Amino acid sequence: MDDLNLYLDMAEESMKEAVAFLDDSLAHIRAGKANVKILDSIRVDYYGSKVPIGNVANVSTPDQRTIAIMPWEKNMFKVIEKAIIDSSIGIMPVNNGEVIRLNIPPLTEDRRKQLVRDSKAEAEKARVSVRNARRECIDGLKKATKSGMSEDVAKDGEDKVQKLHDKYMKQIDELFGAKEKEILTV
């Protein structure tokens, strides 16, 4: 019975990680609304080390189309602006001396469709990971059956891992559906 729980726990952990990774990946896809997570990949030079913008400034979204960055030190304005310009987010910063603003442009229809395709690809990667975790668990249970586990326990394990699989697939579908709705909402 301990072997069964071990296989199920490993499978569930892999499935949880796949869903968490998908959630993070979808958060980084810009959907035409201001989201501070699009700045997560940008690093700025702060006294010799590369740190995220959130470590040297207050980052907020005053409205749906604007990200406001208020550096804690005046000398960080130019560094942050340069890092944003050099990054791949494709938004030009506007600096008024107190706040750096990023105005998020509205998405075109083609861009929205491309973002939905990108989101769908990320969701499919998560589905594949969940399926692989289920397959690995079932393979492990089959090997355990050959080395002494009863077939009834292994069959129950397969049923439980299928239920886990269905649960996490539903979560993936919900995450993708929410992101798709967010992208397509004008």
N, C-alpha and C positions, 0 to 999 in steps of 0.2 A: 504494500500500500504506500510505503514511503517513496518507492521508485515512481509510482504513478504521480504523486504530488510533486515530486522533483521535476518530472517531465512537463507537467501542467504549469508549474510555476515558471519554468524557463520559457515555455511558449508564451505565457501571458506577459512576461516581462518584455520579450521581443516585440509582441504586438503593441504593448503600451508605448515602447520606444518609437515604433513606426508611426503611431498616431501623433505622438508629441513632436516628432520631426516634421511631419506634415503640417501640423498647426504652426510651427515656427516658419516653415518654408512659405506657407500661404500668407503669413503676416508680413513677409518681406516683399510680396508682390504688390506694387503700387496700384491702387484701384481708383485713382482720381480723387481720393479724399486724403486729407493730411493724416499721416501716420508716422509717429516718431521712429518706428522700427526700421524705416527705410534708411535711417542714418547709422544703424548698428554696424554696418560693415566699414564705415569710414573711420580711419584712425588719424589723429593729429599728433604732431611732435610737441611734447610737453616736457621741457627740461631734459631732453635727451632720450625720452622713451615714448613709444607710440601708445596712445590711449584712446578709447572711444570718446566721441564728442560729449557724451553725457557725463564724463568724468571731469570736464573742464568748464562746463556751462550748464545752465538750466534750459532744458529743451521742453517746449510745450506746443500745444495746438490751440491757439486762441479762437479759431473758427475752422470750418470743414476744408478750406482751401489754403490754409497757411500754417507753416511750422515756424515758430519763433525760437531763436537761439540767443540766450543772454549769457555771454562769457563772464566768468567771475573775475577775470583780469583783462584790462584794456589791451595788453599786448597780444592777446589770443585772437582778436578780431581777424587780422590778416591771415594767421595760421589756419583758422577754421574756414575762412572763405576759400583759401587756396586748396585745402583738402576737399571741400565740396565741389569746387570747379574741376579738380583733377579726378574726381570719382566718376562712377558710371551711372549715377542717378539721373543725370541729364537736366538738372534744374539750376538756374543761375541765381546765386544769392544776392539779396539786396541789403545793403548795410547803411543804416542811418546814424551810426556812431554810438548807439546804445543797444540796438537789437539787430541781429541778422535775421532777415525774413526769407523764407523759401515759399514762393507762391506756386502751388500745385496747379498746373494747367488742366483744363477739362480734357478728357480722353476722346479721341475720335472713335468712330464705330469700328474701323479696322483694328485699332489698338485694343479696344475692348475685346474683340474676338480673339486677338492674339493672346491677351492676358488670360482669357478663359481657357484657351488651349494649353497655355503654360500651367495653369492651375490643375487642369485635367491630367496633364502628364505627371505632375507631382503627386496627385491622388492615386494615379495608377502605380507609381513606384511604391507608395505606402501599401496598396492592395497586394502587390507582389511580395513585399516583406511579410505581411500577415499570412499570406498563403504559404510562404516558405517556412515560417515558424510552425504552422499547422503540420506541414509535411514532415519537418524534422521531428516533431513530437510523435507523430504516428509511426515514423520509421524507428524511433527509439523504443516505442512501445512494442513494435513487432520484434525487435532484437531482444527486448526484455522477456517477451513471451518464449522465445527460443531458449533463454537462459533461466527459465523457471517461473516467471510470472504467469498467473492463471489467465486463460483466454477471456474469461468473463470480466476480469479486472481490466484487461487491455481494451476490451470492447467498450466498457464503461468510460475508460479514458479517452477513447476515440470520440465517443459521443460528447464528452465534456469539452474536448478541444474544439470540436465542431461548433459547439455553442459559443465558446470564446471567440472563435473565428467570426461567427455571425455578428456577435456583439461589436467587435472592433471594425468590421466592414461597415456596419450601420453608422458608427461614429465617423468613419472616413467619408461616407456618403453625405452625412450631415455637414461636416466641415466644408467639403467641396461645394455643396449646395448653397451654404451661407456665403462663401466667397464668390461664387458665380453670381448670386443675387446682388452682392455688394458691387461687383464690377459692372454689371449690366444696368444698375440703377443710375439713371442720369440725374 
